[in-house]
Amino acid sequence: MKIILMCLFRFRISLLLFAFLSALSLLAQDESKEPSQTPSNQQENKEESGIQVKGKRESDRGQMNDIEGTNIYAGKKSEVIRLEKTNANLALNNTRQIYAKVPGITIWENEGSGIQPGIGARGLSPNRNWEFNTRMNGYDISSDVFGYPEAYFNPPMESLEKIEIIRGAASLQYGPQFGGMVNYVTKKADPNKPAKLEMKTTGGSYNTLNAYASISGTVGKFSYFTYVQSRTGDGWRDNADYKTQAGYVNLAYQATEKLKVSLEFTKSNYESRQPGGLTDMKFWDNPRQSLRTRNWFSAPWNVPALQIDYEHSSQTRTQIKFFGLYGERNSIGFTQAPNRLDSISPITLQFGNRQVDRDWYRNFGMEARQIIGYQLFDQTHSLSFGVRYYNANTDRIRNPNGNNGVDYAGNYSTDYDIREVSLPECFDGSTRCRTVNLKFSTLNYSAFAENLFRITDKLSITPGVRYEWIRTTGSGRINEKLPSNAQPFGGNVFPQDFTRSQVLYGLGAQYQITKHTNFYSNYSKAYRPVTFAEIYASNATYNTVDPNLKDQYGYNLDGGYRGKVGTWFQFDVGAFELRYNNRVGLLPGAFPGQLNTVTNVGDSLHRGVEAYLEVDPILAFSEQAPYGSLSFFTSSANVNARYIRWQDPRLFTDPAIYSGQNLLAAETYYRIGNLVENAPSQIHRYGVTYHFKNTFSLTYLISYTGMAYSDAANTVTPSADGQIGKIPRYMVRDISFRWTFVENYSLTGGVNNLGNERYFTRRSGGYPGPGILPAEGIFYYIGLSVVL
């Protein structure tokens, strides 16, 4: 069967490549049919990417326009996913389907609730989007952009109009992340009705039930959009039940023709039982089993925002955003490796106390941007510039003396309960002493400027520069104990206060080959300060931190050719290079008894090609398509992410290690040439979609991801606890449909993992594992949608 599928893959690739080459030969004919342009519509076309599908059926994938709002995207690699047009399982935030047409996206699929999708790109880690700048409607929603950039909240996909992805070059307009920017754009108020109601109910396997409702409208100068969402399920694995609720409100007032003020508030909360990790033997025996019954995770999230838009003229606009975040990250459970059982004590006849980990986030920020259009040498150019203020504060605690499962009434329960049952005195007599008690803060000022120079009607270049000033502080206690010669501060960590400034720069270029195709290329510097988790190792018993830990820096370089031919063919084919210097990693102890060390382990170089091709052979010959149309697409990436420099700083500071007889010294550079961890070299997604008018569509998707390693040593033999070893390649098939059977009434449904493939995408070293985290098996769902 697999041989047949591989043959079909190759045939489909050949078909798409043939269509691509044929399209290039037809471009000249396509251009000759375009109407002549007047000066007025020349400017309109310049502010349009020229590569979005226009016709009877709008595509579910596009690119950013050259200019949108106050931002410039000319010459940048970008993708736009229009969620209303896709057949993806939006009710469960199925990331694999949502990003099916975005090449090179790696996904951690370790839970089916859709609460915390994690994506990476170009060989970067998918851990909760932490290599991306994650935003919603243009403002930050992650824990701490610099100190702890993990996205514990993702809005319900049913509430979104689109997802915008800017690769690599986001460092100038949004911040210095290596991966770029992901922006969730919520739906807008209906401008033509005082009230528009949308209701969606979806049910699926394992008692899954998702309910979504929204209402929007416009009354005079006021407009509004609000939604509520709730989802519950038992989960595919044992002990994987969850419940989540989210809500959002947007109130806007069009004060004048030029001034608009919008107020937004998002609230989310969920409780998710964590089934824990597995060893390799346990996974291959039964991936649905769970060795943990008492592990839970929760993240209440509150995000207020205020936006002011002022349009001075058709070419000059100002936008000011104020935003905040008041959230928590809470977990409780038995966090040992899966080969350590969580069992009842034969002495107490009870389970042991669970470990409590809690974070509190209190963030505030402001961004002000302006774009100005001006005339020079008979061309219209655009200057975009802005400033940013950001202040983030995090409190973090850990207490191994959490609730053991006895509720307030004295009954035994495995439910979510983050009470701390014991707060022993510290050695100095103070109270409320915990294993970890830390305070972090981040203060950031930045400014940027980019200018879109239109050299000719076809050629444009966009230089840019960004200045970042960052101050991070940390203080508190870890594993408090009496001071000693080895640890003169006892458990009090040495207060840290880092201040640094960075100047980032970049240059983009775009050349319009035809009206609807262009070449693009972009270079930008990237930067990532060390995170709080890297500076302060909470597991200080097992790890030590290099006091000379350095920030990470590098660059992104990409380029390609993109466009569309008529309504039947669209493409985006390119290559990239990403340099990641001073990567932070964990070095194992060099001899028995030595602690592991968190330090800068070396540099990596990521190179690859990315291709998106979609062809509709029926529309190629006739735009009428009385029996429907059939589109084939592929989204593929070949990534070569390897270490090109490796070092162990202990060799130069510890005489006991720096010895000609020591194997570690002889093997200092043995990881040069190794693949970067969690970076599969092959990521291919193939699909076919049948459309019948605007009433029915059906998509069949095949997702293939190649093998990856979980550690920089490229360990093949799995460890006994399942945390280290290969991550095997896998192939998953999905089928989904959308049917509008009556106006305003539609059915959606499908089957995820049609072949019930057994696979995993992640070996976890900590929460929510540790160990292998299996991906979901087969899942059926069907939903009803009503719009009134």
N, C-alpha and C positions, 0 to 999 in steps of 0.2 A: 504493500500500500504506500509506504514511504517513497519507494522508487517511482511509483506513478505520480505522486504529488511533486517530487522533485522535477520530474519531466515536465509536469504542467507548469511549475515555476519557471523553468528555463524557456518554455514556449511563450509564456506570458511576458517574460523579460524581452525575448526576441521580438515579440509583437510590438511592445512599447518602444523599444529602441528603433525598430523599423519606422514606426509612426513618427517618432521624434525626428529622425533623419528626413523622412518625407516632408514633415512640416517645415523644416528649414528650407527645403527646396521650393516650398510653396509660399514662403514669406514674401517674396518679391511680388507675386501675383496678388497676395492678400493686401499688400500696401498699395498697389496700383488701383485697387477698388475703393480705397478710402477717399472720402470727400476732401476737397481742398480746405485748408484751415485759414481762418481769418485771424487777425491779431487777438480778437476777444477770446475765441475758443482755443487759441494756442496757450494762453495763460491757464485756462481751465484744464487742458491736458497736462500741463506741467505740474499742476498740483494733484494730479491723479497718477497713480503708479502705472497705469496703462496695462495692467496685467490681471485685472479682475474680470471674471467671466460675466458677460452681459448677454442676455438672451432670454428665452422663454423659461429657462431653469437656472436660477442662481446657484453657483457652486457653494459647497460648504467649506471651501478653503480659498483664501486669498492672501494678499500682502497689504502692508500699510501703504497709504498714499505718500507721496513725497513730503507733503506737509499735512499734518492733522492737528488742529487746535494750535497750540503754541510750540509744537514739537516738529523736528525735522527728521525724516526717515530716508531721504534720498541716499542711495549707495549702501544702505544697511541691509543685512540679511534679516528678513522678517517673515512671519507667518501669522495669519488670522484664521481662527477656527470659528465659523458661524454655527453656533450650536442648534439654532432652530432648523437648520438645513441638514443636520446629520442624523443618522440612524443609531447613534451610539446610545448605550444604556445610561441615560442621564440621571435616572432615578437613583442609581447606586454609584454615581460618579465613576463609571468604569473608565479608568485612565487609559488603558490599552486601546480602547475604541475611540475615545475622544481625541487622542493624539495620533491616530492611525496615519494621517497624511502629513505628519511632521517628521522628516527623516532624522535619524540619529538620536531620538529620545529613548533613554533607558529608564525603566520603570521598576520600582520595588512593589511587587504584588504580594504583600504578606498578610493582608486581611481584606475581607470582602465587604466591609461595611461602607467603604467609600469615605471614611472620615478623614483619613490622613494620607492622601495620595502623595507619593514622592517621585519626582522626576529629576533626571540629570541629562546632560548632553555632552557629546564630544569627549567621552571618557571620564567625565566628572561624576562624583558621587551623587546618587539620587536621594540621599538622606534628607527627607522632609524639605526638599527644594533648597537646601542651604547653600548651594552654589549659584542660585538665582536670586535676583532682587524680586521678591514676591509682593505684588500690589493688588489692590482692588480699586477700580476707578481712579487710578493714578496715585494712590497713597499707600504707605507701608502697612502691612498686616502681620509681619513676622514678629517674633519675640523681641529681638534686638538686632538691628540691621548689621551691626559690627560685632557686638559681643557674643550674640547667640542667635544667629540668623536662621532659625528653624521655623517653619510654618506649621503651627499646630491647628490652624483654622483654614479651611478652604470652603468657600461659599457653595451652596447647593447648585449643581450645574443647571438645574431646571430654571433657576432664577437669573441666568446669565444670557446676555445677547451674544457675546463672543469672548474669546480668549486671544490676547495679543502676545506674541513671543518675539522679542528682539534679541538676536544672538550676539554674543561677544561684545559688540560695540556699545552696549548700554552704559559703559563706564562713564561716558561724558555727560549724558542727560540725567541718569538715574542713580549712579553710584558705581563703585569699582568692582562689582562681582565678576568672577571669571565666566560664569555661565550666561550672563545677560539678564534680561528682565522678562517676567511673566506677569501680565496684567489681566485680572478678571474684570470684565465690564458688565455691569448689571443691566437689566432691561430698563427701558425708558417709559415714562408716562405716555399713555395714548393721547396724542394732541387733538383728536377729533371727537372724543367722547367725554362726558362728565364722569362716566364710570365704565370700566371694562373689567370683567371678572374672568379669571382663568383658574381652573381647578384640574388637578391631576392626581390620580390614585393608581398606584402600581403595587401589585402583589407578586411574590416569587417564592422560590424554594426556601426551605428552612424557616418557615413562618415569617418571611420578610414582608413588611408592609410599609410603604412610603406614601405620605400624603403631602401635597403641595397646593397652596392656594395664594393667589395674588389679586390685587385690585389696583387699578390705576385710572387716571383721567386728568382732564384739564378743565378748569372752570375760570374763565376770565384770564387773569394774569397768574393764577395759581395752578400748579400741577403737582401730582403726587404719584408715587409708586410704592407699594408695600407688599410684603409677602410673609407667610409663615410656612414652616416645613417641619415635618416630624417623620422619623424613620425608626423602626424597631426590627429586630431579627435575632434568631438563635445562632446564626453563623454556620458555616460549613464544618468547621472543626468543633470538637467538644469544648465546652467552656469558652465559647466565643460570642456570647450574646451581647447585645448592645442596644442603646437607645440614644437618639440624638434629636435635638430641637434647635431650630434657627429662626431668626426673624430679622426683618430689615424694613426701614422706612426712609423714603426720600421725599422731602418737601421742597418745592422750588417756587420762587417768585420772580417773574419777569418784570422788574421794576420799571424799566424803560426799554426801548428797542435795542439799546446797547448794553444794559446792565442786567445780569441775572445772578441771583443768590440761591444757593442750594444747601440744605441741611440734611445730613445722612446719619443714621445710627444703625449699627449691626450688633446683634446679640446672638450668641451661640453657646450651647452647652451640650456635653455628651458624657456618658459613662459607658466604657467599653471593657468587657472582661478580656484579659490577655491570656490565651491558652499556653503561652510560653514556647520555648524552643525545643527541638528534638535532636537527638544524636542521629548519625547517619543510619544506624541499624534500626532505630525506632521509625525514622521517616520511611524507609523502604518497606518496613513491615506494615505500617498503617499511618499514612500522613495525616489522617483526621484525628488521631488520638491526641490527648493533652495530658501532660504531667503536672499541670498546675490548675487548681480550682479556685485559688484565693487572690489571684493577681488582677488588679484593676487599673484603669487609666481614665483620667478626666481632665478637661481643659475648658473651663468657663472663659468666654471671650467677649469683650465689649469694645466696639470700635466706633467712636463718634468722629464726624468730619464736617467741615464747613467749607464750601467752595464759592468763590466770587469770580465771575467771568465778565469782562468788560471788552467790548469790541469798539475800538476807536474808529476803525475804518475797515474796509474789506481786506486790507493787508496788514493791519496792526491790531493785535489782540493782547490782553493781559489776563492772567489767571493766577489766583492766590488760593492756596489750600491750607487749612488748619486741620490737624488730625491728631488723634490720641489712641492709646491702647491701654485698657485696664483688663488684665487677664491673669490666669493661673495655669500652672501645669502640675497636676497631682497624680501620683502613682503610689500604690501600696501592693506589697506582695512578697513572695519568697523569690529572691533574685539570683539564687545560685545556679550553676550550670545544670543542664538536664540530666546528667548522670548522678546528681545529688537529689534524692527524693525528698519531697515535702510531706513528711509523715507525722503521725501522732506519736508523741513521746510515751514510752511505756511507763514512765514515772508519773507524769502529770495527767496522762490520758487526754491530753489536749495537743492541738497544733502549737508550734512555737509562734512567737510574736512576728508579725510581718514588718518589713522595712517600709517606712514612709519617706517619700521624696516629694518636696513641694517647692514650687517657684511662684513668686508674685511679680508681675510686670506692670510698670507704670511709666508709660511713654507719652511724649508730646512732641509734635513737630510742626513745621511750617515750611511751605515751598511757595515761592513767588516766581513766575515766569512771564516773559513777554517776547513776542515775535514782531518784527518790524520789516515790512517790505519796502524796498527802495529801488530806484532806477539808476543804472550805471552802464554806459556804453551800449545803449539801446536794449538792455536786458533787465528783467526784474529779478532782483536778488532778495534773499531773506536772512535776517539775523535773529537768532534765538538766544536768549540769555536768561539767567536766573540765579537766585540765591536760595539757600536751605539752612534751616536750624533744626536740630534734632537732639532730644534729651531723653535718655532711657535709664531706668532704674530697675534693678532686679534684686530680690531677696531670695535666698536659697537655703533650705534646711534639709537635713537627713536625720532620721531617728530610727534605729533598729528596733526600738521598743514600741512598735505600732500595735494596733488591735490584732488579737489572735483569732478572732472569729466570734467573740461573744458580744451580742448586741446590747442595747440599753436595757432590755428586759431580762438579761441574763441568759438568753437562749443562744445556742450555737448557730452561726450563720456564716456563709462564705461571701456575702454581699459586700458591696463597696462601703467602706468605713475607714476614714482617714484619721480617726482619733489617735492621739499619742497617749499611751497608758502610763508612761513613766518618763519623767524629766529629772534625771539625777543631778545632784549638785556638782559643780565644777571644782577643780582642785583648789581654786582660790576662794571657794565659799559661795560664789554667785550661783543663782538658780537658772533653770531652763537651759541646761547644757545639753547639746546635741552632738552627734557624730560630725555633722557638717552644719555650720551656721555662717553664711557668707553674704556679703553685700557687694553688688557690682553697680557701676554706673558708666554711661557713655555720653559724652558731649561732643557734638559734631557741628562744625560750620563749613559750608562749602559754597562754591560759586562756579558757574560754567558759562561758556559761550560757544556757539556754533554758527557758522555762516554758510549758507547755501549760495555758492557762486555759479550762476548759469553762464558758462563760457560761450556756448553757442546754443542754438535751439535743441541740440541733441546732447551736448556734453555739459556735465555739472560736476563740481568738486565741493566737498564739505569738510573744511578743517574745523577742529574743535579743541578746546582745552577745558580742564576742570581742576579746581584747587580744593583739596580736602584737608581740614584741620580736625584731628580726632584726639580726644582725651578719654582714656579708660582708667577706672580705678577699681580696686578690689581690696577687701579687708574681711576679717572674721576668723573663724576657727575651723580646723579639720582634725578629727581624731584627737581631741584634746587630751593631753597628758602632762605630767610634771616635767618642767624643763630639765634637760640633760646636756651633756657635752655634745652629743650627736644632734640633738634638737634643742638649741638654746631658747627657742621661743615656745617650747612645749607644743600645744596644739594651736596656738595663735599663729596664723600665717603672717609672713612679712608683708606689710601693706604695700600694694603696688600702685603706682601712678605713672602711666605711660602717656606721653604727649608726642604726637608725630604729625607731620604735614607731608602731603604728597601733591605733586603736580602731574596730572594725567593728560595725555594728548592723543589725538587721533586724526586720521584723514580718510575720507571716503570719496569715491568717484562713481559716476554712473554715466553710461553712454547709451542713448536711445537708438537701437539698431533700426527698429520699425516703430510704428505707433504703439504697438502692443508688446514689444519685447525690448529688453535692455541688458547690457552687461553692467555688473556692479562689483565693487571691491571696497574693502574697508580694513584699516589697521587701527588698533587702539591699545593703549596700555591698560593692564589690569592689576588690581591690588586687593589683598585680603589680609586684614590684621589678624593676629592670633586671637582665638576666641577664649572666653572665660573658662570653658571646659578644658581647654588645652593648657592654660596657665595654672589652673587650680585643679589638680587631679583629685577628685572626690574619693577615689579608692587609693588614698595615700599609703595604705598598708602594702599595696602591690606595685605602685608606680611612684617614680620620682620625676620631677620636672626640671629640664635643663634651665638654669637661671639665665642663660644667654639666648633664649628662644627669640627668633627673629620673625618679622612679618613676612608674608608670602607676596610675591609679585611676579609679573610676566607680561604677556601680550596676547592678543587675538588678531589673527589675520585670516580673512576669507574673501572669496570672490566667486562669481558664477554668472550664469546666463539664465534668464527667466522670462516668461511671457505666456502668450496664448495665441492660438490660431482659431479665429472664428469662435464658435461655441463648442467645438468638438475636441480641442486639444489644449492642454496647459502643462507647463513644466517649470522646474527650477532645479538646475544642475550646477553644482559648485564644489569647491575644495576649500579646506581650511588648515590652519596651523595654529596651535595653541601651546604656549610655553608657560610652565608652572614651576617657579623657582621657590626654594626654601620650603618644600612641602613638609608639613608636620606629620610625624608618625610615631609609632611605638617600637622601640628597640628592646628585644628581650635581654634579660640579664646575661652577662658574659660568662659568669661562673656561678655555681650553686650558692644561693643566699643573696645574690645581688638583685636589687629591685629592677624592674623594667623601667625604661627611661623614655619620657615624652620629649622629643627634640626635633630639630629640622634634619630630616633624613636625606634630602637631596632634591634634584630637579627632574621634572618629567617633560617630555615633548609629545604632543598629540597631533597627529596628522591624519587626514582622511578625506573622503569624498562623500557628498550627500546628494541624493537625487530624488526628486518627486516628479512623476510622470503620470498623466491621466488622459486617456483617449476614449472617445465615444465614436465608434465606427459607424453607427447608424446616423448620427447627426453630421458625420463627415460627408455623407451623400445626400441627406435630405433633412431639412430643419423641421419638416412637418411631423415625422415620427408618429404616424397614427397608431401604431401598436406599441409605442413606448421606445425608450432609448436604453442603451446598455453601455456603461462606462467601466473601463478597466483602469486600475491605478496601482502604482507601486511607490512605496516610500522606503528608500534603502540608504544605508550608510555602511561604509567600510572605515573602521577606525583603528589606527595603530598608535596606541598610547603606551609609551615605554619610559623607564627611568634612564636618563642619560648621565646622571651624576648621583653618587651615593657616598655618604660619609657617616662615620660614627665619631662624634666629637669626644667621646670618652677615651679614644685611643691617644689623644694628645694631652689629656689632663690626668689620667690615672696610670701611674707607672706599673701597677699590677696587671693592667690590660695591655699596655704598649710593650709587648715582648715578642721577640722573634720566634719564641716557642709557642705563642698563643695562636690558636687557629683563627680566632676572631680577627686578629690583626692581619693575618694572611688573607682573610676573606672579606676585608673591608669593602671591596668594590664588587663583590660577587653578584650584587643585585643590578648592576648596570646591564641594560638590555632586557630586564624583566618587564613583563606587562604590569601596568598600573592596576591596582586592585579595583574590583567592581567595574571593569571597563571591557565589555565584550567587543570583539573586533568586528562582528557581523550583526547587524540589526536590519531585518527586512520585514516589511509588511506588504502583503499583496491583497487586493480586494477587487470585487466586481459588484456594481450596483445597478439594479434594474429600476427604471423610473417609468411610470405610466401617468402621463399628464401631471397634474398636481394632486393626484388622489392616492397613489400607492408607490411605495419604494421598498426595495429589499436589498440588503447588503450582506455579502459573504466575505469574511475577513480571515486571512491567515497571517499569524504573527510568529516570526522566527527570530530568536535571539541566540547568538553563539555562546560558547563557553567563556567563563571568566574565573578569575581567582579572587579569593577573599582576602588575601594578604600580599604584601609587596615581595615576600620571599617566593611567591608562586608555588605554594605548598600543594602537592597533589594528594598525598595520603591524608585523609581527614583526621582531625584530632578526636580524642575520645569524647570530648564534650560537644562536638559538632560545630564549634565556632570557627575553625580554620579548615580549609580544603577547597577543592574545586566547586564551582557552581556550574553544573552541566548545562549544555545547550538544551533548548526546548522549542516546541512548536505548538501553538494554540490556535484553534479555529472557533470563530464566532459567527452567528447568523442573527440578523435583526431586521425588523420591518416597521413601517409606518403606513397606516391606512386611514384616510379621511373618508369614512363611509357616508357621512352626511355633513353638510356645511357646518363648521364649528365643532364637529364631533369627530374624534379620531382614536384609533387604537394603536398602541405600540407594543412590541414584544420581541422575544427572541430567546436564544440559548447561548449562554456564555460557556466557553470551553466545551464545545460540542463533542469532542472525543474523550472527555474526562481525562485529559492529560495529567500525569503526575509529575510535578516539577516544583522548583523553588527558585527564588530570585535573590535570596539574602541569607547570609549567615551572620547572625547578630552576636556582638560581643557584650551587649548589655540589654537594657530594656528596649523592646518588649520581649526579648529572648531570655537568656542567651541561647545560642544554638541555631539550628535550621528552622526557618519560619516558612512553612509550606504555603504555596499559592492555592487559590480556590479551585475546587473541582467543578463539575458540571452544575449549571445554574439556569433555571427556567424563570421567565418573568413575563408578565403581561400587564398593560396599563391602559386606562381610559382617560382621555383629556377632553375638556369642555371649555370653550371660549364663548363668553356671552357679552 
